């Protein structure tokens, strides 16, 4: 299973360290893609779209500013168009999630 993690770093609690913990936890379920960690491509935007479109599950890290991000809006819209299941994880749930 391919898991695409959707997030914004606009909120201070969404750190690279937290995203790495999330990636480690989710990797027990499949191959995880988190842009800020896994995207070493020259054309980063094209890679994000490619990874999203080939994913089996989208995990949205719901922080305060998540829905203000144009990229997040685009990612969710594309996921819905492709009928990719979306799982919402509220940021306050993540302290338990990453233990």
N, C-alpha and C positions, 0 to 999 in steps of 0.2 A: 504494500500500500504506500502511496505517495501522499505526504501530508505537507500542505503549504500553510505557513503561519503568517497571519496578517496582523499588523500592529502599527503603532506610531511611537516614535521616540520623543514626541512633544511633551509627554508626561514623564516627570522625573523618575517615577517608579519603574518605568520600562527601560532597563539597562541592558547592556550587552551580557553582563553576568547573569541576569535573570533569564534572558533569551537562551543563553547556553544551557542553563538548567532545564528549561522547558524543552529544548531540543533533545537533551539527554533522556529526559523522561519519555517524550513522544517516540523516540527512536526504538523503544521496545515494541511499538506497534507498526513501524514501517520506516521508510526513508523520509527524512524531514528536510524541508527547505525553509530557511530563514534568511532573507535577503542580506541583512547586515553581516551575517556570519558566513554564509555559503556562496555568495555571489562574487566570483573572481573574474567575471567576464568583462570584455572590453565594452560591449554594449549592455550595460546593466539593466536598462529598462526592458529591452527585448528578452533578456534572460528571465526577468520576473514574470513577464507575460507567458513565456514558454513553460516555465515551471508551474505556474498557476493552471494553465490550460491542460496540463498533463497530470494534474493531481486528482486523487481520489477523495480527499477530504480537505476542507479549509477550516483552520482553527483561527478564530478571531479573538485576540486578546483585547477585551473591552475595558479600556481605560477612559478617563474623563474626556479626552480630546479625540478619541478614535474616529468618530463620525464627522469631524471637521477636516479630516485629511482627504484630499482629492484622490490620492492614490488608493487609499482604503476603499473609498466609494467605487472606484473603477474595479478594484479587485473583487469586491462583493458583487457588483453588477455582472462581471464576467462569470463568476462562479454560478450565479443564479441562471444566467443564460445557458450555461453548459450543464445545468442541473447537478452541480457538484455539491454534495452535502456540506453544510456549514455548522460548525460547533462553536458556540460562544462561550468563552471563559472570562468571567469577570476578574479584573486584576486583584480584587480582594480575596478571591479563591486561590490565588497562586501561592500563597504562603504554605498552604497544605499540599498543593500540587507538586511543589518542588522539593519537598522534604525527602 
